[in-house]
Amino acid sequence: MVKLRVELNRERCIKNLNCIKIDPAHFAIKNKAFLKNGKIKDDISSIELDLNQEEADNLIKAANSCP
């Protein structure tokens, strides 16, 4: 298992939707992108997850797809 903490700055979201196309299990959009089951504070969406390597790689790929 891989432990990840992911933070998404919603203020910087340009609604490109790449993150959602790559990993809809963890990313969604409601006005701006957010992490499913995550917490939102001060326009930062964050979550801590224990994932298998394939899931972790996919989430990292989705996060890195943001322009």
N, C-alpha and C positions, 0 to 999 in steps of 0.2 A: 504494500500500500504506500501511496505517496500522499503526504500531508501538504496541502496548499492553502495559502491565504491569498485571496484575490481581492483587489480593490479596483473599482471602476469610477472614474471621475465623470459624473453625469454632466457636469457643466461643459466639458470638452466634447461631448458626444455630438457628432454631425449627422447622425442617423444614416450612416452608410449601410448598416445592417449586416456587414460581413460576419460579425461575431454570432449573430443569430442564425445565419445560413450555415455556419460551420458547426456550431454547438447549441442547438435550440434547447437542449436539456438544461443548460445553465444560464443562458442569456435570453432576455425578452425585452420588449419595448412597450412603454406606456409614456408617450410624449418624448422620452429619452430612454436609452438602453439602461437596463438594470440587471442585477444578478438574481435569478430565481431563488427564493428562500433566504435571501440575504437581508442585511440590515441597511437602511439608508439614513445617513446622518450628514448634515451639511453638504448635501449633493454628492456624497461619496457612497456608493453601494459596495458593500463588502461581505465576504463569506469565508469561512474556514471549512475545508472539505478533506476527507480521506477518500482517495480515489485509487483505482487500479492504474497501472502505467498507461494503458491505452486511453482511458478517460482523461487522465492528467495531461497527456500529450495533446489531446483534442482541445481541451480547455485552453491550454497555453497557445496553441495555434490560433484559436478564435480570438483570444485577447491580443495577440500580436498582429492580427489582421486589421486592426483599427488604424486608419490613416492618421 
